[in-house]
Amino acid sequence: MDTWVLQMGFPVVTIDTTTGLVTQKHFLLDSDSTITRPSEFSYTWIVPMSYSKNASLGNYWLQTSTATVNEFQIHTNEWLLANINVTGYYRVNYDDGNWNKLIAQLEADHTNIPVINRAQIIDDAFNLARAKYVNTTRALDTTRYLWKDVEYMPWQAALSNLYFFKQMFDRSDVYGPMGKYMKQQVRPLFEYFKNMTGNFTTRPESLTDQYSEINVVSTACSYGIPECVEFASNLFNKWMATNNNSIHPNLRSAVYCTAVAHGGEAEWNFLWEKFVESDIAQESDKRRAALACSRETWILNRLLEYSLNTSKIRRQDAVSTINSVCSNVIGQSLGWDFVRAKWKTIVNELGGSTFSFRNILEQVTLRFSTDFDLQQLEQFKFDNQESGFGTAAQSLEQAIEKTKANIRWVNENKEMVLNWFKDAIKSENI
């Protein structure tokens, strides 16, 4: 156990199924980063490897940085899957041939691979792509089959990783094809849960299916699938008409946000009134977050002004309100303008909380991925150098470094990602 508890991090294990060569290396998302803390084990772990080959299971202990394992060699019609049921704490990379076979198996019959390993394949591929072990398109390839997978874990793995793509590209020409692809993939899942729940009138029996239902409604509505938008709007309009909120708590965040995004001032004002009168903290948070889903810039600016008015919004909710506006692609630039214009007020009102400053700077710069974004961020630092940033200084430097990393990633990946999404769209009637 010493190799796991007395050194930082965890390994990525790379398997070449043509030769049986296995290597392990300290996994770092930033391949250019330097480890300054030495390890007596030289960042080598004793790795318990379980694997499946040709429907047979096996185990192997990897105790050195490299080894040749004959059992890891496969024939033309075979594929190898390591870390069965994800019982080991490591990522797995393969040679191109085995990656292709695993992806082909997912598309042919994904049920031959355990649910948790389907999630593992997706999550490993995206993280390996970020660390430059595999191409970004390889990671995207692992999501092609998802239109026929109804399980929670693989979808959650995909949505969590694709959220970064949405952040980087929802202000660019990539987002058009990406949005079509996401509609294409999630629509069958939406129909599946719609039928399972009688048009979402009952809840699924299993907890993971309930999580899936939340994911599918949120995703389908956020990407503008008409049936989902209509469903959410009808539920919200019924609440407005009867003053009886029959929306199930599981779906309220998605329904509120969708109704506000696709509605107008009337929907926003109604939800604001319900937010003001709510005395249940969890419900208040859902309503306040949904108020930031509006597509009207003047409404979003009004909400930003409310965030620093304690007669409208509690002081402890100011940061999360600003962050909610910034998470809206339309509100992101408004939030950034607001933070710059009100920085001194924010510092005074929030009392110098490190957590608050870090939260604001992380959220407001989340989409920063252009040279212009970086220029604005550095100008913000310059303009406020006299008053200083106090506990926010480190957060600001981290935001600058993150923006630089985003710029590099977008420059390296934008064209190939755009072409991949274009090629992955099956029909224009989406």
C-alpha positions as CSV (number, residue, x, y, z in Angstrom):
1,M,0.0,0.0,0.0
2,D,3.0,2.3,0.5
3,T,3.1,3.2,-3.2
4,W,-0.5,4.5,-3.0
5,V,-0.4,6.4,0.3
6,L,3.2,7.8,0.4
7,Q,3.3,9.5,-3.0
8,M,1.0,11.9,-4.8
9,G,-1.5,11.1,-7.5
10,F,-2.1,7.9,-9.5
11,P,-0.9,6.3,-12.7
12,V,-2.0,5.9,-16.3
13,V,-1.4,2.4,-17.5
14,T,-0.8,2.1,-21.2
15,I,-1.3,-1.3,-22.9
16,D,0.0,-2.2,-26.4
17,T,-2.1,-5.2,-27.4
18,T,0.1,-5.9,-30.4
19,T,3.2,-6.6,-28.3
20,G,1.8,-7.1,-24.7
21,L,4.0,-4.2,-23.5
22,V,2.6,-2.5,-20.4
23,T,3.9,0.8,-19.1
24,Q,2.8,3.0,-16.2
25,K,3.4,6.7,-15.7
26,H,2.3,9.4,-13.2
27,F,-0.9,10.8,-14.7
28,L,-0.9,14.6,-15.1
29,L,-3.5,16.6,-16.9
30,D,-0.9,19.1,-17.9
31,S,1.7,17.2,-19.7
32,D,4.1,20.1,-19.5
33,S,3.9,20.4,-15.7
34,T,7.0,19.6,-13.5
35,I,6.7,17.6,-10.3
36,T,8.9,19.3,-7.7
37,R,8.1,16.9,-4.9
38,P,10.3,13.7,-5.1
39,S,9.0,10.2,-4.4
40,E,11.0,7.4,-2.9
41,F,9.0,5.1,-5.3
42,S,9.8,7.3,-8.4
43,Y,6.1,7.6,-9.0
44,T,5.7,3.9,-9.8
45,W,2.8,2.0,-8.2
46,I,2.0,-1.6,-7.6
47,V,-1.1,-1.8,-9.8
48,P,-3.7,-4.6,-9.5
49,M,-4.8,-5.1,-13.0
50,S,-8.0,-7.0,-13.9
51,Y,-8.8,-7.5,-17.5
52,S,-11.2,-9.2,-19.9
53,K,-10.1,-10.7,-23.2
54,N,-12.3,-12.8,-25.5
55,A,-14.9,-13.1,-22.7
56,S,-12.3,-14.6,-20.3
57,L,-11.2,-12.7,-17.1
58,G,-7.7,-12.5,-15.7
59,N,-5.6,-10.6,-13.2
60,Y,-2.0,-9.3,-13.2
61,W,0.1,-7.3,-10.8
62,L,2.1,-4.5,-12.4
63,Q,5.0,-3.8,-10.1
64,T,7.5,-2.0,-12.4
65,S,7.3,0.9,-14.8
66,T,7.3,-1.5,-17.8
67,A,6.5,-5.1,-18.3
68,T,5.7,-7.5,-21.2
69,V,2.5,-9.6,-20.5
70,N,1.8,-12.2,-23.1
71,E,-1.8,-12.4,-22.0
72,F,-2.4,-8.8,-23.1
73,Q,-1.7,-9.6,-26.7
74,I,-4.9,-10.0,-28.8
75,H,-5.9,-11.5,-32.1
76,T,-7.7,-9.7,-35.0
77,N,-11.2,-10.5,-33.7
78,E,-10.5,-9.8,-30.0
79,W,-10.4,-6.7,-27.8
80,L,-8.9,-6.2,-24.4
81,L,-10.5,-4.3,-21.5
82,A,-8.5,-3.5,-18.4
83,N,-9.6,-2.5,-14.9
84,I,-12.9,-4.5,-14.9
85,N,-15.6,-2.8,-12.9
86,V,-13.1,0.0,-12.1
87,T,-11.7,-1.7,-9.0
88,G,-8.3,-0.1,-9.4
89,Y,-7.5,3.6,-9.1
90,Y,-5.8,4.3,-12.4
91,R,-6.5,5.4,-15.9
92,V,-6.1,3.0,-18.9
93,N,-4.7,3.9,-22.3
94,Y,-4.5,1.5,-25.3
95,D,-2.9,1.2,-28.7
96,D,-5.0,2.7,-31.5
97,G,-6.1,-0.7,-32.7
98,N,-7.6,-1.7,-29.4
99,W,-9.2,1.7,-29.0
100,N,-10.9,1.2,-32.3
101,K,-12.1,-2.3,-31.3
102,L,-13.6,-1.1,-28.0
103,I,-15.4,1.8,-29.8
104,A,-16.7,-0.7,-32.4
105,Q,-17.9,-3.0,-29.7
106,L,-19.8,-0.1,-28.0
107,E,-21.5,0.7,-31.3
108,A,-22.3,-2.9,-32.1
109,D,-23.5,-4.0,-28.7
110,H,-22.6,-1.9,-25.8
111,T,-24.1,-4.3,-23.3
112,N,-21.1,-6.6,-23.7
113,I,-19.1,-4.1,-21.7
114,P,-20.1,-3.5,-18.1
115,V,-21.9,-0.2,-17.4
116,I,-19.2,1.2,-15.1
117,N,-16.5,0.3,-17.7
118,R,-18.5,2.1,-20.4
119,A,-18.3,5.2,-18.2
120,Q,-14.6,4.5,-17.6
121,I,-13.8,4.3,-21.3
122,I,-15.4,7.6,-21.9
123,D,-13.9,9.4,-18.9
124,D,-10.5,7.9,-19.4
125,A,-10.5,8.9,-23.1
126,F,-11.4,12.5,-22.4
127,N,-8.9,12.9,-19.6
128,L,-6.2,11.2,-21.7
129,A,-7.0,13.6,-24.5
130,R,-6.6,16.6,-22.2
131,A,-3.2,15.1,-21.1
132,K,-2.3,14.6,-24.8
133,Y,-2.0,10.8,-24.7
134,V,-4.7,10.4,-27.4
135,N,-6.4,12.8,-29.9
136,T,-9.4,14.8,-28.8
137,T,-11.4,13.1,-31.6
138,R,-10.6,9.7,-30.0
139,A,-12.4,10.9,-26.9
140,L,-15.4,12.2,-28.9
141,D,-15.6,8.8,-30.7
142,T,-16.4,7.1,-27.4
143,T,-19.7,9.1,-27.3
144,R,-21.0,8.0,-30.7
145,Y,-22.9,5.0,-29.3
146,L,-24.6,6.9,-26.5
147,W,-27.9,7.4,-28.4
148,K,-28.7,3.8,-27.5
149,D,-27.4,3.7,-23.9
150,V,-30.0,4.5,-21.3
151,E,-27.7,4.0,-18.2
152,Y,-26.8,6.9,-15.9
153,M,-23.0,6.4,-15.5
154,P,-21.9,6.5,-19.2
155,W,-24.1,9.5,-19.8
156,Q,-22.9,11.3,-16.7
157,A,-19.3,10.7,-17.7
158,A,-19.9,12.1,-21.2
159,L,-21.9,15.1,-20.0
160,S,-19.3,16.0,-17.4
161,N,-16.5,16.0,-20.0
162,L,-18.5,17.6,-22.8
163,Y,-19.4,20.5,-20.5
164,F,-15.8,21.8,-21.0
165,F,-16.4,21.7,-24.8
166,K,-19.6,23.7,-24.3
167,Q,-17.7,26.3,-22.3
168,M,-15.0,26.6,-24.9
169,F,-17.2,26.6,-28.0
170,D,-20.7,28.0,-27.2
171,R,-19.6,31.4,-28.4
172,S,-18.1,30.0,-31.6
173,D,-19.1,28.4,-34.9
174,V,-18.4,25.0,-33.3
175,Y,-21.5,25.2,-31.2
176,G,-23.9,24.8,-34.1
177,P,-22.8,21.3,-35.1
178,M,-22.2,20.4,-31.5
179,G,-25.7,21.4,-30.6
180,K,-27.1,19.3,-33.4
181,Y,-25.0,16.3,-32.4
182,M,-26.1,16.6,-28.8
183,K,-29.8,16.7,-29.9
184,Q,-29.2,13.7,-32.0
185,Q,-27.7,11.7,-29.2
186,V,-30.1,12.7,-26.3
187,R,-33.4,12.6,-28.2
188,P,-33.7,8.8,-28.0
189,L,-33.0,8.9,-24.3
190,F,-35.6,11.6,-23.8
191,E,-38.2,9.5,-25.6
192,Y,-37.2,6.4,-23.5
193,F,-37.8,8.2,-20.2
194,K,-40.9,9.9,-21.5
195,N,-42.4,6.5,-22.3
196,M,-41.1,5.0,-19.0
197,T,-42.6,7.7,-16.9
198,G,-45.9,8.3,-18.8
199,N,-44.7,11.7,-20.1
200,F,-42.8,12.4,-16.9
201,T,-45.8,12.0,-14.7
202,T,-44.3,9.3,-12.5
203,R,-40.7,8.8,-11.3
204,P,-38.5,5.8,-12.3
205,E,-38.1,3.1,-9.7
206,S,-34.3,3.0,-9.5
207,L,-32.2,5.8,-8.1
208,T,-29.8,5.8,-11.0
209,D,-32.8,6.1,-13.4
210,Q,-34.0,9.1,-11.5
211,Y,-30.6,10.7,-11.9
212,S,-30.8,9.8,-15.6
213,E,-34.2,11.4,-15.9
214,I,-32.9,14.6,-14.4
215,N,-29.9,14.6,-16.8
216,V,-32.0,13.9,-19.8
217,V,-34.6,16.6,-19.2
218,S,-31.9,19.1,-18.3
219,T,-29.8,18.3,-21.4
220,A,-32.6,17.9,-23.9
221,C,-34.1,21.3,-22.8
222,S,-30.8,23.1,-22.6
223,Y,-30.0,22.1,-26.2
224,G,-33.5,23.1,-27.3
225,I,-35.2,19.9,-28.2
226,P,-38.7,21.2,-29.0
227,E,-40.6,18.4,-27.2
228,C,-38.6,19.1,-24.0
229,V,-39.1,22.9,-24.2
230,E,-42.8,22.4,-24.7
231,F,-43.1,20.0,-21.8
232,A,-41.3,22.3,-19.4
233,S,-43.1,25.4,-20.6
234,N,-46.5,23.7,-20.2
235,L,-45.7,22.7,-16.6
236,F,-44.5,26.2,-15.7
237,N,-47.6,27.8,-17.4
238,K,-49.8,25.5,-15.4
239,W,-48.2,26.7,-12.2
240,M,-48.7,30.3,-13.3
241,A,-52.3,29.7,-14.1
242,T,-53.3,27.7,-11.0
243,N,-50.7,28.9,-8.5
244,N,-50.3,25.2,-7.6
245,N,-46.7,24.0,-8.2
246,S,-47.2,20.4,-9.4
247,I,-43.7,20.1,-10.9
248,H,-41.8,17.3,-9.2
249,P,-38.8,18.5,-7.2
250,N,-36.4,16.3,-9.3
251,L,-37.3,18.3,-12.4
252,R,-37.8,21.8,-11.0
253,S,-34.3,23.2,-11.8
254,A,-34.6,22.1,-15.4
255,V,-38.2,23.2,-15.8
256,Y,-37.7,26.6,-14.2
257,C,-34.6,27.4,-16.2
258,T,-36.2,26.3,-19.5
259,A,-39.4,28.3,-18.9
260,V,-37.5,31.4,-18.1
261,A,-35.1,31.0,-21.0
262,H,-37.9,30.5,-23.5
263,G,-40.3,32.9,-21.8
264,G,-40.3,36.6,-21.3
265,E,-40.7,39.2,-18.6
266,A,-44.0,37.6,-17.3
267,E,-42.3,34.3,-16.6
268,W,-39.3,36.0,-14.9
269,N,-41.5,38.2,-12.8
270,F,-43.6,35.3,-11.7
271,L,-40.6,33.2,-10.6
272,W,-39.1,36.2,-8.9
273,E,-42.2,36.6,-6.8
274,K,-42.1,32.9,-6.0
275,F,-38.4,33.2,-5.0
276,V,-39.2,36.1,-2.7
277,E,-42.0,34.3,-0.9
278,S,-40.2,30.9,-0.7
279,D,-39.1,29.9,2.8
280,I,-37.4,26.6,1.9
281,A,-33.7,27.1,1.3
282,Q,-33.3,24.3,-1.4
283,E,-36.3,25.6,-3.3
284,S,-35.2,29.2,-3.1
285,D,-31.8,28.2,-4.5
286,K,-33.5,26.5,-7.5
287,R,-35.6,29.5,-8.2
288,R,-32.8,32.0,-7.8
289,A,-30.5,30.0,-10.1
290,A,-33.3,29.7,-12.8
291,L,-33.8,33.5,-12.8
292,A,-30.3,33.7,-14.4
293,C,-31.5,31.6,-17.3
294,S,-33.2,34.5,-19.1
295,R,-32.0,35.4,-22.6
296,E,-33.0,39.1,-22.1
297,T,-29.8,41.1,-21.4
298,W,-31.8,43.8,-19.5
299,I,-33.3,41.2,-17.2
300,L,-29.9,39.7,-16.5
301,N,-28.4,43.1,-15.8
302,R,-31.3,43.7,-13.4
303,L,-30.6,40.5,-11.6
304,L,-26.9,41.4,-11.3
305,E,-27.8,44.7,-9.7
306,Y,-30.2,42.9,-7.3
307,S,-27.2,40.6,-6.3
308,L,-25.6,43.5,-4.4
309,N,-28.9,44.8,-3.0
310,T,-29.5,43.1,0.4
311,S,-33.2,44.1,0.3
312,K,-33.5,41.9,-2.8
313,I,-31.0,39.1,-2.3
314,R,-29.3,38.0,0.8
315,R,-25.6,38.9,1.1
316,Q,-24.6,35.2,1.4
317,D,-26.4,34.5,-1.9
318,A,-24.7,37.4,-3.8
319,V,-21.8,35.3,-5.2
320,S,-23.9,32.4,-6.3
321,T,-26.3,34.8,-8.1
322,I,-23.5,36.5,-10.0
323,N,-22.1,33.1,-10.8
324,S,-25.4,31.9,-12.1
325,V,-25.6,34.8,-14.5
326,C,-22.1,34.1,-15.7
327,S,-22.9,30.5,-16.3
328,N,-25.5,31.7,-18.9
329,V,-23.6,32.2,-22.2
330,I,-25.6,35.4,-22.8
331,G,-24.9,36.5,-19.2
332,Q,-21.2,35.8,-19.2
333,S,-20.1,39.0,-20.8
334,L,-22.6,41.0,-18.7
335,G,-21.3,39.4,-15.6
336,W,-17.7,40.2,-16.5
337,D,-18.6,43.8,-17.2
338,F,-20.5,43.9,-13.8
339,V,-17.6,42.4,-11.8
340,R,-15.1,44.8,-13.4
341,A,-17.3,47.9,-12.8
342,K,-18.3,46.8,-9.2
343,W,-15.1,45.2,-8.1
344,K,-14.4,47.6,-5.2
345,T,-18.1,47.3,-4.1
346,I,-17.9,43.5,-4.3
347,V,-14.7,43.5,-2.2
348,N,-16.3,45.7,0.5
349,E,-19.6,44.0,0.5
350,L,-18.2,40.4,0.6
351,G,-15.7,41.3,3.3
352,G,-12.7,39.8,1.6
353,S,-13.8,36.1,1.7
354,T,-11.2,34.0,-0.1
355,F,-13.9,31.5,-1.1
356,S,-16.2,34.2,-2.5
357,F,-13.4,35.8,-4.6
358,R,-12.2,32.5,-5.9
359,N,-15.7,31.5,-6.9
360,I,-16.4,34.7,-8.7
361,L,-13.2,34.8,-10.6
362,E,-13.4,31.1,-11.5
363,Q,-17.0,31.4,-12.9
364,V,-16.7,34.8,-14.6
365,T,-13.6,33.6,-16.5
366,L,-14.8,30.0,-17.2
367,R,-15.3,30.6,-20.9
368,F,-12.2,32.7,-21.4
369,S,-10.4,31.2,-24.4
370,T,-9.3,34.0,-26.7
371,D,-6.4,36.5,-26.8
372,F,-8.9,39.2,-26.3
373,D,-10.3,37.5,-23.1
374,L,-6.7,37.3,-21.8
375,Q,-6.0,40.9,-22.6
376,Q,-9.1,42.0,-20.7
377,L,-8.2,39.9,-17.7
378,E,-4.7,41.3,-17.6
379,Q,-6.1,44.8,-17.9
380,F,-8.4,44.1,-15.0
381,K,-5.4,43.1,-13.0
382,F,-3.6,46.3,-14.0
383,D,-6.5,48.6,-13.3
384,N,-6.9,47.3,-9.8
385,Q,-3.3,47.0,-8.8
386,E,-3.4,50.0,-6.5
387,S,-6.2,48.8,-4.4
388,G,-4.9,45.3,-4.7
389,F,-6.8,42.0,-4.7
390,G,-6.0,40.8,-1.2
391,T,-7.1,37.2,-0.8
392,A,-8.2,37.1,-4.5
393,A,-4.6,37.7,-5.8
394,Q,-3.9,34.0,-6.2
395,S,-7.3,33.3,-7.7
396,L,-6.7,36.0,-10.3
397,E,-3.3,34.5,-11.2
398,Q,-4.9,31.1,-11.5
399,A,-7.6,32.5,-13.8
400,I,-4.9,34.1,-16.0
401,E,-3.0,30.7,-16.3
402,K,-6.3,28.9,-16.9
403,T,-7.2,31.3,-19.7
404,K,-3.8,30.8,-21.3
405,A,-4.3,27.0,-21.1
406,N,-7.7,27.4,-22.7
407,I,-6.3,29.5,-25.5
408,R,-3.7,26.8,-26.3
409,W,-6.3,24.0,-26.1
410,V,-8.8,25.8,-28.4
411,N,-6.0,26.7,-30.9
412,E,-4.9,23.0,-31.0
413,N,-8.4,21.5,-31.2
414,K,-11.0,23.8,-32.6
415,E,-10.7,22.8,-36.3
416,M,-10.6,19.1,-35.7
417,V,-13.5,19.3,-33.2
418,L,-15.6,21.3,-35.6
419,N,-15.0,18.8,-38.4
420,W,-15.7,15.9,-36.1
421,F,-19.1,17.2,-35.0
422,K,-20.0,18.0,-38.7
423,D,-19.2,14.5,-39.7
424,A,-21.0,13.0,-36.7
425,I,-24.4,14.6,-37.5
426,K,-26.5,11.9,-39.2
427,S,-29.3,14.2,-40.4
428,E,-30.0,17.8,-40.9
429,N,-33.5,17.3,-39.6
430,I,-32.5,17.6,-36.0
